[in-house]
Amino acid sequence: MSAALVAQASHPMMSAIEVRSALNTNLLRRFVDPLPIPNVARPTGLRPDPEAPGRKIPYYRIEMSQFESRLHRDLKPTLQWGFAASVPGPTLETRSGEGLLVEWVNMLPKKHFLPIDVGLHGAEADQPEVRTVVHLHGGRTPAASDGYPEDWYVPGKSAICHYPSNQEAAMLWYHDHAMGINRLNIFAGLLGVFLVRDNAEAALNLPNGRHEIPLVIYDRSFTENAQLNYPVSSNPAATLGRGILRRYDVGQQDISLSRS
C-alpha cells in the first residue's frame, strides 16, 4: 500500500486535497463479470398531463442516493451516487408523443465525497456541498422541466419534471446538471439512459428485446482501494473524464466530464 500524499492545489481558494495512487486496471482479469444491464424503470402510478389535465400519463419516482457496489469481482465495493441505487440509473422508455412525469428525489448525504473546487462559478464555499437538478440531454423539454443549472435543490427536496417526448426515436441520457459541480455528480454516478421509440424505428427491424442492449461506456479512475479518484487540477486544459453512449453501433453521444 502506498502512502497517501496531501497536496495543496495551486488555486488560492481551493482547499487541500488528498491524492492517492491510482489503480492499475490493466492488472484486473477481464471478462469475469456479467455485463450489468440497468433495469427498465416502471411507473408508480398515473397523474394528470400538464399539457392536457383531462388525460393521465405515467408517473415515476426515482431517488438519488449514496451506496456501495462492486465494480469488478476482485475489487472492494466502491462508494457511488446513483439513481435508484444503480449506476447507470434505471432506463426510462417511452414512445414519441407519449409524455411522462418523473419526480427526481434528492436523498443524498449533505456532504460530498469528491473534492469541490470552490474557485469555480457556482461552487463557491457559501453554496451547499450537495446539490442536484436533472437534465434530459437531447430531450425536447419544457423550460420548467429542463433542469437549468441554477435550479438545483438540496437533500430532502425533489422536483417533478414533465417530458412530453414530442420528438423522433432517439437514445437520450439524463444526468445531474447542478451549477459548478455537475462534473463531480456525474462522475459519482448520477446518469442514466432515456429511450424514445416511434413507428419509423420499429419499421427498421432493428435488434430488440433481449438482443438490444443500451451500452454505456463510462470512463472513471480509481484509487488502489477501489474508490473513485477525482483529483482537482489547476490546468484548465486537463481532461478529467470522457464517456460514450452507443446504440446499435450507429451514432453516439460524447459525454464530457470536464465541464463545471
C-alpha positions in Angstrom: 0.0 0.0 0.0 1.5 3.3 -0.9 1.1 6.2 1.5 -1.4 8.9 0.7 0.0 12.3 -0.2 -1.6 15.6 0.7 -1.2 18.3 -1.9 -2.2 21.9 -1.8 -3.8 22.9 -5.0 -2.5 26.0 -6.8 -5.7 27.9 -6.7 -5.7 30.2 -3.6 -9.4 29.4 -2.8 -9.0 25.6 -3.2 -8.6 23.6 -0.1 -6.0 20.9 0.3 -7.0 17.6 -1.4 -5.8 14.1 -0.8 -4.1 12.4 -3.7 -3.8 8.6 -3.8 -2.1 6.3 -6.1 -4.3 5.2 -9.0 -5.5 1.7 -9.5 -3.9 0.0 -12.5 -7.0 -1.6 -14.1 -4.8 -3.3 -16.7 -3.9 -5.8 -14.0 -7.5 -6.8 -13.4 -8.6 -10.1 -15.0 -11.0 -9.4 -17.9 -14.4 -10.8 -18.8 -15.1 -12.3 -15.3 -18.2 -10.4 -14.5 -21.5 -10.4 -16.4 -22.4 -7.2 -18.2 -24.5 -5.1 -15.8 -27.7 -4.0 -17.6 -29.8 -1.4 -15.8 -33.4 -2.2 -15.0 -36.1 -0.6 -17.1 -38.0 1.9 -14.8 -41.6 1.1 -14.0 -44.2 3.8 -13.3 -45.6 4.0 -9.7 -48.9 5.4 -10.9 -50.7 7.9 -13.2 -51.0 11.7 -12.9 -52.7 14.4 -15.0 -50.8 15.5 -18.1 -49.6 19.2 -17.5 -50.5 19.9 -21.2 -53.9 18.1 -21.1 -55.2 17.8 -17.5 -58.1 15.5 -18.6 -55.5 12.9 -19.7 -53.3 10.9 -17.3 -49.7 9.9 -18.0 -47.2 7.6 -16.3 -45.6 9.0 -13.1 -42.2 7.8 -11.9 -40.5 8.5 -8.6 -36.7 8.0 -8.7 -34.4 8.6 -5.8 -30.8 9.7 -5.9 -28.8 8.1 -3.1 -25.4 7.0 -1.9 -24.5 3.4 -1.9 -21.6 0.9 -2.4 -21.3 -1.7 -5.2 -18.6 -3.9 -6.5 -17.4 -2.9 -10.0 -15.2 -5.9 -10.5 -15.0 -9.4 -9.0 -11.6 -8.7 -7.4 -12.3 -5.2 -6.1 -13.7 -3.9 -2.9 -17.1 -2.2 -3.1 -16.9 1.3 -4.5 -18.8 4.3 -2.9 -21.0 5.9 -5.5 -24.1 8.0 -6.1 -26.8 6.8 -8.3 -30.5 6.9 -9.4 -32.4 4.1 -7.7 -29.1 2.8 -6.2 -27.8 2.0 -9.7 -25.0 3.3 -12.0 -26.2 3.9 -14.7 -29.6 4.6 -13.3 -32.8 2.8 -14.5 -33.6 3.1 -18.2 -36.6 5.3 -18.9 -38.5 4.2 -22.0 -41.4 5.8 -23.8 -42.9 6.4 -27.3 -42.8 9.6 -29.4 -45.7 11.8 -28.2 -46.4 9.8 -25.1 -45.4 12.0 -22.2 -44.4 11.0 -18.7 -43.6 12.6 -15.3 -40.6 11.9 -13.2 -40.1 13.0 -9.6 -36.4 13.3 -9.0 -35.8 12.9 -5.3 -32.5 14.0 -3.7 -31.8 11.5 -0.9 -28.1 12.1 -0.9 -26.0 12.9 2.2 -25.3 16.6 2.9 -21.5 16.2 2.4 -19.9 15.5 -0.9 -17.3 12.6 -1.0 -15.4 14.1 -4.0 -13.2 17.3 -3.8 -15.0 20.5 -4.7 -13.1 23.3 -6.4 -14.6 26.3 -4.7 -12.9 28.6 -7.2 -15.4 27.7 -9.9 -18.5 29.7 -10.6 -21.5 28.1 -8.8 -19.3 26.0 -6.5 -18.3 28.8 -4.0 -17.7 27.9 -0.4 -21.0 29.5 0.6 -23.0 27.1 -1.5 -24.4 23.8 -0.1 -21.9 21.0 -0.9 -24.6 18.6 -2.2 -27.0 20.0 -4.8 -28.7 18.3 -7.7 -31.0 19.0 -10.7 -31.7 16.6 -13.5 -31.4 17.4 -17.2 -32.6 15.2 -20.1 -29.8 15.6 -22.6 -31.2 15.9 -26.1 -34.8 16.0 -24.9 -37.4 18.5 -26.2 -38.4 19.5 -22.8 -40.5 22.4 -21.4 -38.4 25.1 -19.7 -39.8 24.4 -16.3 -38.6 20.8 -16.6 -35.3 21.4 -18.4 -33.1 21.2 -15.3 -31.4 24.5 -15.6 -28.1 24.5 -13.6 -29.3 27.2 -11.2 -32.5 25.2 -10.4 -30.6 22.9 -8.0 -32.1 21.6 -4.8 -30.6 20.1 -1.6 -31.0 16.7 0.1 -34.5 16.1 1.3 -36.1 18.0 -1.6 -37.4 16.9 -5.0 -38.6 18.2 -8.4 -41.2 16.8 -10.8 -40.3 17.1 -14.4 -42.6 16.7 -17.5 -41.1 15.0 -20.6 -43.6 15.2 -23.5 -41.4 13.2 -25.8 -42.6 15.1 -28.9 -39.6 14.0 -30.9 -38.3 11.2 -33.1 -36.9 8.0 -31.8 -33.6 8.6 -30.0 -31.3 7.3 -27.3 -31.0 10.2 -24.8 -29.4 10.3 -21.4 -30.4 12.0 -18.2 -27.9 13.4 -15.8 -27.2 15.8 -13.0 -26.8 19.4 -14.1 -26.1 21.4 -10.9 -24.1 24.6 -11.4 -20.4 24.2 -10.5 -20.5 20.6 -9.5 -22.2 18.6 -12.3 -18.9 17.0 -13.4 -18.5 15.7 -9.9 -22.1 14.4 -9.6 -21.9 12.6 -12.9 -18.5 11.1 -12.1 -20.1 10.0 -8.8 -22.7 8.1 -10.9 -25.7 10.4 -11.5 -26.7 9.5 -15.1 -28.9 7.1 -16.9 -30.5 6.2 -20.3 -33.8 7.5 -21.7 -35.2 5.8 -24.8 -37.8 7.3 -27.2 -39.4 4.9 -29.6 -41.5 5.5 -32.7 -43.1 3.6 -35.7 -40.3 4.6 -38.1 -37.7 3.0 -35.8 -39.9 -0.1 -35.5 -40.1 -0.4 -39.3 -36.3 -0.8 -39.5 -36.5 -4.2 -37.8 -33.5 -3.4 -35.6 -32.5 -5.8 -32.8 -35.0 -5.6 -29.9 -35.9 -7.3 -26.7 -33.0 -9.2 -25.2 -31.0 -8.5 -28.3 -31.0 -4.8 -27.7 -28.6 -3.5 -25.0 -28.2 0.2 -24.4 -24.5 0.2 -23.7 -22.9 3.0 -21.6 -19.1 3.3 -21.8 -18.2 5.2 -18.7 -14.5 6.2 -18.1 -13.5 6.7 -14.5 -10.3 6.4 -12.5 -10.0 4.7 -9.1 -7.7 4.6 -6.1 -5.8 1.4 -5.2 -8.6 0.8 -2.7 -11.2 0.8 -5.5 -12.6 4.2 -4.6 -13.4 6.9 -7.1 -10.3 9.1 -7.8 -11.1 12.6 -8.9 -8.1 14.9 -8.3 -8.6 18.6 -8.8 -6.3 20.1 -11.5 -5.4 23.8 -11.8 -4.7 23.2 -15.5 -7.9 24.3 -17.4 -6.9 22.1 -20.3 -6.9 18.9 -18.2 -9.4 16.3 -19.3 -10.9 14.6 -16.2 -13.1 12.0 -17.9 -14.9 11.1 -21.0 -17.7 8.7 -21.9 -19.7 7.5 -24.8 -23.3 6.3 -25.2 -23.9 4.0 -28.1 -26.9 2.1 -29.6 -27.0 -0.4 -32.5 -23.4 0.8 -33.3 -24.8 3.7 -35.3 -24.3 7.2 -33.9 -23.0 8.1 -30.5 -23.2 10.8 -27.8 -20.0 12.2 -26.4 -20.2 12.9 -22.6 -17.5 15.2 -21.5 -17.0 15.2 -17.7 -14.6 18.2 -17.9 -17.4 20.7 -17.7 -18.1 22.6 -14.4 
